[in-house]
Structure formats: structure tokens, C-alpha cells
Amino acid sequence: QVQLVESGGGLVHSGGSLRLSCGASGSTFSSYAMGWFRQAPGKEREFVATIGRSGLTTYYATYYADSVKGRFAISRDNAKRTVYLEMNSLKPEDTAVYYCAAKTTGWGSKTEDEYDYWGQGTQVTVSS
């Protein structure tokens, strides 16, 4: 069982920045692909970003939704068992509950059904 705990959400003005963190339990964090998803009020949960698991090199493949590309950056620190989402140039439409998720097999994915564990979410509110 893997437990994921997000933190770092809050209220920010349009154009501002936030960094979300997601801490994971367990000793096999480096073998998980990780993802960030979000759900705005009245909308379905959507993919935000994903980062691959450890491989033969220190390079981690990343992939972003078009809506956040160039503004958000996903990264991971395996020693701290933590994945981050750096969010810059925030817009009111980025307002949502943000969830991190762990995929225990294979590479990163934008498909939420492929993830095995989820955090409880952290609220991000961007005011105009």
C-alpha cells in the first residue's frame, strides 16, 4: 500500500506561482511513475503532468497537458520520496483540486485509470 500526501496548495493572484509537493510512503518510490491531475468544480478530473520512473540514467521523461505546457514543471526527488509540481503564470482557469497519483508499473501516463494510488488532493485557487 502506498500513501500519497499533497501539500502546497493555496490562494494566489493571477500571474503568481505555487509549488505543490506530494510525499509518498514506501521504499520503492523510485520505481513508480508519478502524475498530477486536477479537478475543477463541476468538471471531470483531467491530466496535468507526468514523470517517469527511474531508469538507466538520471533522465526522467516528462509529459504535460497542452493547457499547462511552458508554465508548469514536474520533478521528483527519490531520496525524499517526493514529486513536485512547480506552477507559474497561474490563471483563474487553473483553479482546481490537484491530486498526485502513483503508477506502479510501466512508464508515465496521462490516463488516470492506469494509476494505482491517489492522494487526497490539495486546493489551488487563482483569483483574477
Disulfide bonds with the S-S distance in Angstrom:
Cys22-Cys100 1.88
